[in-house]
């Protein structure tokens, strides 16, 4: 539920963590005015609320809570360690940072540190858990603005590992892909002053921010020494099939490639293609200070629409077969049939018919609470629309249709 809709006295259904992965509030906690105020200060935009009408719904996370907490903490430690090691470069120009990162004396001085070793160890556990999951049936974890970077890295890794498994890559390649995804945005550390100066970014600033890909690549390759594939995840996660991405304008074949085909000059490496899809999926699914999250079905259709232009078509085809447009726990509105404009929540997602969920209807077409009943879309010919917050539901009731389409998010 959107935090703006949460009221004092409501009970938390799932725990909330901070950016280090520590639990702030656990399930069963009664939310007070003070707690809600503090959560807003910390940048939280939503929370899982315990409700008698949905208490029996089983929310299956892609990875266990223990792995999520431990891996988020390892990502945080690695970013913080890096920020300390390169703190003298915060005010340097992009060219100066690039020069230093390629300086052998700096490379020899840099200590990879235990934090990176812990991260690599956690990746092995994460890959094992993802290999046991056939589909991403549930919603992602609730995160705050303050923890966005670290949980973004984690969720991109989970999604990319799933795509890589579906594409047939072996465990060793998946581990390298996962390590690269964990650190795909680490180049932003060298551009920190652009993020934190408190004024709008100019077009020149936006162009400079695109340098995070090449700076991250150099840092992972030459300083953390994580190898070619992991480094190229950072380098290529904004490259697009039609050559209009950055930083090098590489192109793709829209096919899944293995073996020698993955290292063709001028072509996007498969790990970059996978990371591009996973990064876009998580970015558009997440609320940020400057943009609200899109409902899962809108994200699903955006990825489909951009297949062949931005994203590898064959990879997208595989991914969307395992990505429900309406995950378990997501809020939906019935958009056709006898229950048009009634609203509810997704109870379960069948496999392989991931687009035909079981929905528990909780509100009528005026927004009023009703005795719950369920609609099985494998048996009923109705359509759905995903919603994020109560204002979306109000818009549906007022217009009897779908809200205006939101623009495709930008390149950064």
Phi and psi in degrees as a GROMACS rama.xvg file:
@    title "Ramachandran Plot"
@    xaxis  label "Phi"
@    yaxis  label "Psi"
@TYPE xy
-60.3012  138.289  UNK-2
-60.3193  -29.3393  UNK-3
-66.7054  -18.4167  UNK-4
-97.1753  -8.6923  UNK-5
-78.5708  137.727  UNK-6
-119.159  149.707  UNK-7
-53.49  139.15  UNK-8
101.27  -20.4738  UNK-9
-69.1526  155.056  UNK-10
-109.52  132.972  UNK-11
-70.4618  131.494  UNK-12
-91.7262  -31.5192  UNK-13
-137.472  153.301  UNK-14
-69.5576  156.496  UNK-15
-116.665  135.493  UNK-16
-115.025  157.29  UNK-17
-90.7652  -174.529  UNK-18
-69.563  -18.1517  UNK-19
-89.667  -0.252754  UNK-20
88.532  6.96416  UNK-21
-83.3857  144.04  UNK-22
-76.0725  125.811  UNK-23
-88.3043  -50.1935  UNK-24
-136.13  133.528  UNK-25
-96.7209  167.684  UNK-26
-60.6441  142.649  UNK-27
93.1  -8.01979  UNK-28
-72.0969  129.956  UNK-29
-79.0026  124.474  UNK-30
-82.0594  127.083  UNK-31
-105.059  171.833  UNK-32
-59.0564  -39.7651  UNK-33
-66.1609  -43.4813  UNK-34
-61.2871  -45.3865  UNK-35
-63.6853  -40.0851  UNK-36
-62.5867  -41.7097  UNK-37
-67.081  -39.5256  UNK-38
-62.2501  -38.9119  UNK-39
-64.6486  -40.8277  UNK-40
-61.0521  -35.2896  UNK-41
-79.9075  -6.05665  UNK-42
94.5425  11.7145  UNK-43
-73.215  142.81  UNK-44
-116.611  -10.4426  UNK-45
-155.818  168.495  UNK-46
-154.966  151.103  UNK-47
-80.6455  122.964  UNK-48
-110.385  132.701  UNK-49
-72.402  128.952  UNK-50
-141.916  135.334  UNK-51
-63.6309  -25.4067  UNK-52
-78.6483  -17.0496  UNK-53
-128.096  6.94769  UNK-54
-61.1945  -29.0193  UNK-55
-84.134  -4.89337  UNK-56
-72.8184  130.282  UNK-57
-92.3517  113.359  UNK-58
-90.3881  104.912  UNK-59
-91.2135  113.614  UNK-60
-84.465  151.094  UNK-61
-64.3236  -31.9706  UNK-62
-133.369  159.884  UNK-63
-68.1692  157.549  UNK-64
-59.9199  -39.0303  UNK-65
-62.7862  -43.5872  UNK-66
-67.3913  -39.9116  UNK-67
-60.7988  -47.2085  UNK-68
-64.5059  -46.7278  UNK-69
-66.4731  -39.3132  UNK-70
-73.6337  -39.8791  UNK-71
-59.0771  -41.0824  UNK-72
-64.2911  -39.9159  UNK-73
-66.7637  -39.0864  UNK-74
-63.6873  -45.5757  UNK-75
-58.4437  -44.6623  UNK-76
-62.1221  -40.4498  UNK-77
-67.0218  -43.2619  UNK-78
-63.4059  -44.6399  UNK-79
-66.2798  -39.3882  UNK-80
-61.0369  -43.4028  UNK-81
-64.0293  -43.2992  UNK-82
-59.3591  -37.6367  UNK-83
-69.4059  -42.0772  UNK-84
-66.3355  -31.4024  UNK-85
-112.31  20.9483  UNK-86
-58.8265  -28.072  UNK-87
-74.2638  -8.31685  UNK-88
-98.8442  -0.0442388  UNK-89
-58.8442  -34.5919  UNK-90
-99.965  2.90088  UNK-91
-78.0569  157.574  UNK-92
-71.385  163.029  UNK-93
-59.7291  -41.1726  UNK-94
-63.015  -39.0996  UNK-95
-67.1119  -42.2326  UNK-96
-60.4322  -45.4267  UNK-97
-61.2042  -40.7042  UNK-98
-62.1571  -44.322  UNK-99
-66.6599  -43.2015  UNK-100
-63.1101  -26.5118  UNK-101
-94.9135  0.430988  UNK-102
-80.1114  122.692  UNK-103
-61.5525  -31.9613  UNK-104
-65.2955  -39.6896  UNK-105
-67.4161  -41.4198  UNK-106
-61.7358  -41.4394  UNK-107
-70.9993  -31.1828  UNK-108
-73.7534  -30.8658  UNK-109
-70.7178  129.208  UNK-110
-100.691  122.567  UNK-111
-61.4346  -27.2982  UNK-112
72.7107  152.631  UNK-113
-59.878  -27.6451  UNK-114
-58.8566  -39.7687  UNK-115
-69.2016  -39.763  UNK-116
-62.5382  -39.527  UNK-117
-64.7431  -39.4654  UNK-118
-62.3335  -45.3658  UNK-119
-60.7673  -39.2315  UNK-120
-64.7894  -41.9768  UNK-121
-66.2402  -33.2398  UNK-122
-60.2219  -38.1497  UNK-123
-61.0944  -42.241  UNK-124
-65.4129  -43.6835  UNK-125
-60.5027  -46.1042  UNK-126
-60.2464  -41.2682  UNK-127
-59.6864  -42.1056  UNK-128
-69.9571  -40.6708  UNK-129
-65.5819  -34.6603  UNK-130
-63.6857  -20.2603  UNK-131
-90.9699  -0.638545  UNK-132
-106.712  121.137  UNK-133
-74.7552  -34.7491  UNK-134
-144.238  163.063  UNK-135
-94.684  81.5524  UNK-136
-78.1093  -27.7548  UNK-137
-103.071  168.24  UNK-138
-71.6662  159.038  UNK-139
-72.4235  168.914  UNK-140
-70.2239  150.293  UNK-141
-72.5487  132.431  UNK-142
-131.638  158.485  UNK-143
-98.3778  167.613  UNK-144
-60.1358  -34.9537  UNK-145
-68.9577  -29.3439  UNK-146
-101.141  7.52529  UNK-147
-55.3715  -49.902  UNK-148
-57.1386  -48.1882  UNK-149
-71.8569  -42.3126  UNK-150
-74.1043  -29.2443  UNK-151
-60.3731  -46.9502  UNK-152
-59.7257  -41.3876  UNK-153
-65.6707  -47.7763  UNK-154
-71.0026  -32.1417  UNK-155
-61.8614  -40.6314  UNK-156
-63.47  -45.0154  UNK-157
-59.9389  -48.2146  UNK-158
-65.2016  -43.9006  UNK-159
-63.8118  -38.8667  UNK-160
-64.4748  -40.0011  UNK-161
-61.5078  -47.1016  UNK-162
-61.3235  -44.5856  UNK-163
-60.9809  -38.2514  UNK-164
-65.3062  -44.3814  UNK-165
-62.09  -31.7631  UNK-166
-80.7295  -5.92954  UNK-167
91.3054  17.4017  UNK-168
-79.7123  147.506  UNK-169
-76.1064  170.264  UNK-170
-61.3653  -38.1452  UNK-171
-63.0006  -42.7602  UNK-172
-65.7216  -39.8892  UNK-173
-62.3907  -38.2955  UNK-174
-65.978  -40.673  UNK-175
-66.7425  -40.8451  UNK-176
-59.8866  -44.4568  UNK-177
-64.9557  -43.7361  UNK-178
-61.3526  -43.3239  UNK-179
-62.6208  -39.9853  UNK-180
-67.7984  -37.7342  UNK-181
-56.049  -33.2121  UNK-182
-118.145  21.3562  UNK-183
-65.2229  -25.1694  UNK-184
-105.691  16.3673  UNK-185
-67.292  -19.0612  UNK-186
-63.4986  -19.5865  UNK-187
-64.4971  -23.4752  UNK-188
-58.4205  -35.6532  UNK-189
-76.9841  -9.24579  UNK-190
-117.029  21.8235  UNK-191
-56.2365  -35.3301  UNK-192
-65.4912  -24.0073  UNK-193
-72.8684  -34.735  UNK-194
-74.7328  -32.828  UNK-195
-105.946  11.2554  UNK-196
-85.4099  -12.2395  UNK-197
83.3134  9.04318  UNK-198
-122.461  155.829  UNK-199
-59.9052  148.529  UNK-200
-82.3453  135.958  UNK-201
-82.1087  171.743  UNK-202
-63.2722  -32.7501  UNK-203
-66.3673  -40.269  UNK-204
-61.5886  -43.0313  UNK-205
-60.3138  -41.2936  UNK-206
-63.7444  -38.4304  UNK-207
-67.619  -36.9605  UNK-208
-62.6313  -26.8023  UNK-209
-65.4479  -15.6749  UNK-210
-70.3495  -9.14783  UNK-211
-60.6927  -26.0379  UNK-212
-69.3836  -48.1095  UNK-213
-72.0667  -35.7915  UNK-214
-68.431  -40.7905  UNK-215
-62.5369  -39.9382  UNK-216
-60.3235  -49.1229  UNK-217
-62.2035  -40.7965  UNK-218
-66.8613  -44.6253  UNK-219
-68.1486  -37.568  UNK-220
-74.7315  -47.9947  UNK-221
-99.424  -23.1307  UNK-222
-106.691  -51.2502  UNK-223
-81.7568  -16.0807  UNK-224
52.5756  56.2552  UNK-225
-97.4126  4.16564  UNK-226
93.8876  172.375  UNK-227
-67.5333  -51.4635  UNK-228
-64.4667  -47.635  UNK-229
-60.6808  -40.3531  UNK-230
-65.6432  -36.5832  UNK-231
-74.7877  -17.8665  UNK-232
-62.1077  -47.8289  UNK-233
-63.26  -37.4124  UNK-234
-70.9715  -36.4092  UNK-235
-117.021  8.69305  UNK-236
-74.1322  -0.93665  UNK-237
-118.144  14.8153  UNK-238
-84.5591  142.279  UNK-239
-120.885  158.089  UNK-240
-57.866  -36.9928  UNK-241
-85.9613  3.38145  UNK-242
86.7938  6.12821  UNK-243
-94.9949  6.59988  UNK-244
-85.5159  -168.693  UNK-245
-138.526  161.154  UNK-246
-92.7253  -11.0148  UNK-247
-114.408  -0.885368  UNK-248
63.8412  39.5498  UNK-249
-70.6532  162.406  UNK-250
-121.432  165.031  UNK-251
-124.487  171.17  UNK-252
-104.953  -5.53671  UNK-253
62.1278  22.0412  UNK-254
-121.943  157.488  UNK-255
-84.6368  124.594  UNK-256
-118.908  151.033  UNK-257
-135.686  172.108  UNK-258
62.8352  -138.613  UNK-259
-66.2052  -22.281  UNK-260
-66.0431  -15.3468  UNK-261
-80.3336  -8.67336  UNK-262
-121.737  65.226  UNK-263
-107.048  124.557  UNK-264
-54.8428  135.573  UNK-265
83.141  -4.43537  UNK-266
-108.027  148.443  UNK-267
-71.7138  132.82  UNK-268
-68.3239  143.509  UNK-269
-53.3564  -34.9257  UNK-270
-66.0163  -32.2669  UNK-271
-69.3765  -38.649  UNK-272
-65.3903  -41.5449  UNK-273
-65.8856  -45.6195  UNK-274
-63.1931  -34.0434  UNK-275
-62.0505  -43.0259  UNK-276
-66.6714  -47.2327  UNK-277
-64.0299  -40.2734  UNK-278
-64.5721  -44.367  UNK-279
-65.2002  -42.9891  UNK-280
-58.4412  -47.3899  UNK-281
-73.0478  -38.216  UNK-282
-62.7143  -44.5617  UNK-283
-75.5609  -20.9358  UNK-284
-86.3864  -5.81993  UNK-285
-114.263  138.39  UNK-286
-78.018  133.762  UNK-287
-128.188  167.141  UNK-288
-55.1044  -31.7188  UNK-289
-104.633  0.0981828  UNK-290
-159.932  134.143  UNK-291
-81.1145  155.303  UNK-292
-64.2756  149.334  UNK-293
-89.6437  149.128  UNK-294
-60.2327  150.871  UNK-295
-54.5864  -36.1218  UNK-296
-69.6598  -34.1016  UNK-297
-66.5353  -39.6901  UNK-298
-62.0919  -44.2295  UNK-299
-56.6761  -47.9582  UNK-300
-71.364  -32.8341  UNK-301
-62.7358  -44.9141  UNK-302
-62.4202  -42.3734  UNK-303
-60.0836  -44.2616  UNK-304
-65.6456  -32.9599  UNK-305
-90.2978  -1.53766  UNK-306
-64.2603  135.638  UNK-307
92.2414  -24.6885  UNK-308
-104.351  -60.6552  UNK-309
-90.6525  -44.262  UNK-310
-114.788  148.321  UNK-311
-57.2268  119.557  UNK-312
-62.2762  -43.1525  UNK-313
-67.3209  -37.1406  UNK-314
-66.1117  -41.1353  UNK-315
-62.4536  -42.9214  UNK-316
-57.8617  -43.8697  UNK-317
-65.8586  -45.5265  UNK-318
-61.4037  -47.1048  UNK-319
-69.8122  -19.9181  UNK-320
-69.5833  -20.62  UNK-321
-113.796  5.37826  UNK-322
-114.039  106.171  UNK-323
-66.8966  132.348  UNK-324
-67.3701  -19.737  UNK-325
-129.259  87.4132  UNK-326
-67.1575  161.379  UNK-327
-58.2525  130.039  UNK-328
93.9436  -10.16  UNK-329
-78.5176  148.32  UNK-330
-86.3374  137.163  UNK-331
-137.929  158.823  UNK-332
-120.984  134.745  UNK-333
-73.708  124.539  UNK-334
-108.941  4.7299  UNK-335
-156.863  163.83  UNK-336
88.1031  -170.89  UNK-337
-67.0384  -19.527  UNK-338
-106.895  28.5647  UNK-339
-53.7364  132.49  UNK-340
75.0292  1.65781  UNK-341
-73.9061  149.01  UNK-342
-124.177  152.015  UNK-343
-165.208  -157.267  UNK-344
-135.741  146.912  UNK-345
-76.8184  127.107  UNK-346
-92.4971  -42.7328  UNK-347
-155.072  159.612  UNK-348
-125.147  118.859  UNK-349
-77.6589  152.521  UNK-350
-119.817  127.265  UNK-351
-96.0365  2.25676  UNK-352
-82.514  66.6837  UNK-353
-69.557  -11.6071  UNK-354
-97.5342  8.50615  UNK-355
-126.398  70.2131  UNK-356
-77.7275  171.984  UNK-357
-93.8437  125.237  UNK-358
-116.455  133.254  UNK-359
-98.5714  115.376  UNK-360
-84.2128  128.488  UNK-361
-119.315  -20.2124  UNK-362
-135.513  148.375  UNK-363
-86.4532  -172.127  UNK-364
-73.2554  -3.99072  UNK-365
-102.102  -2.67236  UNK-366
92.0979  2.04854  UNK-367
-82.2709  146.603  UNK-368
-67.3433  141.421  UNK-369
-133.331  168.443  UNK-370
-65.3303  123.893  UNK-371
-60.863  144.077  UNK-372
-144.252  163.979  UNK-373
-116.969  145.037  UNK-374
-119.132  124.003  UNK-375
-98.0855  108.446  UNK-376
-72.2833  -9.36072  UNK-377
-75.7748  -13.0498  UNK-378
-118.794  -21.1763  UNK-379
-109.85  137.693  UNK-380
-91.004  72.8265  UNK-381
-129.066  162.587  UNK-382
-118.5  161.449  UNK-383
-124.979  163.976  UNK-384
-137.317  132.013  UNK-385
-76.535  148.113  UNK-386
-130.791  158.324  UNK-387
-106.499  -46.8276  UNK-388
-138.311  173.785  UNK-389
-61.9726  -31.7635  UNK-390
-64.9703  -28.0497  UNK-391
-66.015  -40.623  UNK-392
-63.8248  -40.0365  UNK-393
-62.7975  -38.9584  UNK-394
-65.826  -40.6195  UNK-395
-60.6467  -45.3262  UNK-396
-66.341  -33.125  UNK-397
-76.7168  -33.5358  UNK-398
-104.497  -20.1979  UNK-399
70.2631  18.7013  UNK-400
-154.439  -165.91  UNK-401
-87.0132  140.153  UNK-402
-62.944  161.851  UNK-403
-55.8808  141.578  UNK-404
-62.6929  140.477  UNK-405
-88.9976  150.119  UNK-406
-66.5817  154.633  UNK-407
-65.5352  130.175  UNK-408
-57.9231  156.495  UNK-409
-72.0014  -172.474  UNK-410
-81.8313  -23.8691  UNK-411
